[in-house]
Each structure stands twice: as C-alpha cells, then as structure tokens.
Amino acid sequence: MKGLLLNALLGLGLGRFGSVWWLLAFLPIVAAELAYGVYAYHLSMSGGLRRGAALLVCGQLAFLL
C-alpha cells in the first residue's frame, strides 16, 4: 500500500514538473521495491510480477494526470 501511494505521488510530481522521459525513473524504483518485497516478505515469482505490474501501472497513470 505504501508503494502504491509513493509511486502515485512520484508520478504526479514527475508528470507535473517533468518530461515524458522521466517515466523511465519508475523502472529502478519498482525494481528496488520488488527486491525489498522478495527479501523482507519472501514474495514468490507470481506475487512479485503482480506487485510490480500494479506499481508500474499506478505510477504511470498518475504521471498522465
């Protein structure tokens, strides 16, 4: 839940003040959040894929606002 909120806020900030190339900033952020999820919560591969897709979609939709 915190990851979705942080990605939404980051997306709003980047979309408001940045260019479209800043969308690439979501890739390392989502990778770091997934690595933390695997390490801390022992996520499976399918759980990691679902969580990563949700984080990317949330951030990119907020960017388009």
N, C-alpha and C positions, 0 to 999 in steps of 0.2 A: 504494500500500500504506500509506503514511503517512497519507493522507487517510482511508482506511477506519478505521485504528486511532484517529486523532484523533476522528473522528465517533463511533465506538463509545464511547470514553471520555467524550466530551461527552454523549452520550446517556445513559450510565449515571449521570453526575453530575446531569444535569437531571432524569432520571426519579426519582432517589432523593431529591433535595432541592427539586425544583421542582414547578410545577403543569403541567397539560396545555397551557396557553397558551405555555409556553416551547418547545413544538415548532416554533413559528414562527421560532425562532432559527436553525434549520437552513437556512432559505432564503437569507439573505445569506451564510452561511458557505459553502454549496455554490456559490453564485454566484461568490464570491471564488476558490474553488478551481478552478472551471471557467475563470475568466478567466486565472488563472495558468497552467493547462494549455494554453490556447489560445496565450498569449503565449510561454511557455517551450518547449513541446513541439510547437506548431503542430498541435493536435488538429483533426480535421475535425468537421463538424457531427454526424455519426452517432457518432463517438467521444466527443464531448462529452456527447451525450444519454445514452449508455450509462454513462459515468463519473458523470454527475450522478444518474442513477437509482440506481446502486449506492451512491453516497454517502448519498443520502436514505434508502434502504431500510436500510442498515446503521445509521445514526444513529437512525432511528425504531424499529427492532426492539430496539436496545439501550435506548432510552427505555422501552419496555414491560417490560423485565426488572425 
